[in-house]
Amino acid sequence: SRPFGYWHIGSGIDQKTKELLSPNLERCARMAWVRPMLEADPSAVRTWIQRDPDRVKVALPDFSFLVVLKERPDRVFLKTAYPAKRATKRASWLREYEGAEKR
């Protein structure tokens, strides 16, 4: 089976049951955004470190889409990626970015 993060990118998760939802075409279309964001010039994205639990987060400048990576000493894994549908989520990511160690 595919890793959880892969399926989370394309479907999302039910906040109450924590179960994966059915694939969502809008989310699936955004899978193609992950690599360009990771390869982008650092000035074109917002990147920060979340020390616990060793996550690196990469967002579009308007915080409308976020890629989450898991750092290990010898490699980095794609954990998930997802859009911020609500302004409150974008504002939350902005606050987190402002208070975190930048990359």
N, C-alpha and C positions, 0 to 999 in steps of 0.2 A: 504494500500500500504506500501511497505518497505521504510525505511528511505533513504533519498538521499545518505548518506554516504555509505550505503551498496551497492547501485547500482553503485556509483562512483568507488568503489574498483574493481568491475568486468567489468566495461565498459569504464570509462573515460568520458571526457567531451569535446565537441567541443569548442575550444578556441574563436571562433568568435561568435557563437550563444549562447553559454553557455548551450546548451542542451546535455542531456546524449546521448552517442553513444550506438550502439548495443553491447551486451556482447562480450567480447574479451577473448578467451580461455586462452591466455597467462596470462592475468590479473586475470582471475578467478582461475587459478592454484595457483597464489600467495596469494590468500585469506588464504590459510593454513599457511602462514608464519607469520601472524599477532600474533596469540597467542604465539607461541614459542619466538618471538621477545620480547613480553611484559613480558614473564616469564623468559627470559634469565638472566644470571648473568650480572650485570651492566657493567662489564668489556668487555663483548662480543658485546655490542651495544653502540651507541652514543646517549645520551639523553640530551635534552636541553629544556628550557622554553622560550616560546615566550609570553611575558606578555600581549601584545595586539594582538589578542583578547583571552587571556587565553588559549593558546595551549601548549601542551607538545608534542614534536616531538621525535621519536625514529627511528634511522636509523641503517642500517648495517654499519660496520666499513668502507666500501668503498663508502658509501653513494649511493649505487645502488638501495635501496628500503627504503621508508619512511612510517612510521605510524604516523598519526596525531590524537591526543586525545584532547578533549575539557574538561577543568577542571571546575567543579562547586564546591561550598563549601562542598557539601555533597556527591558528586560522580564524576565519570569520564566517558565520553562517547567516543566511537570510532567515530571519525569524518570521516576519510578516510585513505587510504593507496594506494601507487602507486609507480611504478618503475621510475627511472631516466634513460631514454633512451639515453640522450645526456650527454657528458662529461661536458658541460656547466652547466647543471642542478646539477650534482654531485658537481661541483666546487661551485655553488651557495649555496647548502646546507652545504658544508664544511665551507664556509665563515660565514654563519649564525651561525653554531655551534661554531666556534671559537670566535665569538663576543657575545655569549649569556651566560646566567646563566645555569650552568650544573646541572644535577640531578644525 
